């Protein structure tokens, strides 16, 4: 069913996967921040696992 030209499925969170590890994110900006901090030489302060369990 569409509401204002949007499918109902648009409201469901989409899972975005990191291409370097198995972490998943619902927000594109968080995925970008994770990639920048965890997978570059400058930003190695991120853990190699997802502390939230997803």
N, C-alpha and C positions, 0 to 999 in steps of 0.2 A: 504494500500500500504506500502511496506517495503522499507526503505532506510538504507542500510548498516546493515542489520539484525535487524532493529528496526521497530516496528509498528508506524504508525503516531500517535496513541493514547498515545504513550510514551511521546510525547512532551506536552500533556495537563497536567496542574497542578493537582496533586492529593490532595484531602482534607483529612487531618489527624485530627481526633477528640481526644480531651483530654478525658480520661476515668473518670476523676473526676469532670469535669464541661462541659459546652457546647461550649467551645472555639474550633475553628478550625484553622489549620495551613497548609500551603503548603509545609513547610520544616520540615524534621524530626528533625533536630538539634534544631530548634526553639521550637518544641513541647517538646523535652527533657528538654530544658532550662526552659520553662514555668512550666513543671511538677516539676522540682527540686526546683524552686524558689517559686511557688505559693502553692504547696501541700506538703511541708515538714515543720517541726517545725522550722528549721533554717532559711528558706528563706520566711518569711511571708510578704515581701515588695511588692508583686504583687497585682494588683487589682483583684477583684472577677469577673470582667466583661471584655469583649474585647473592648478596647477603639476605635478599628478600625471598629466595627460594623459588623464583620463577624463571 
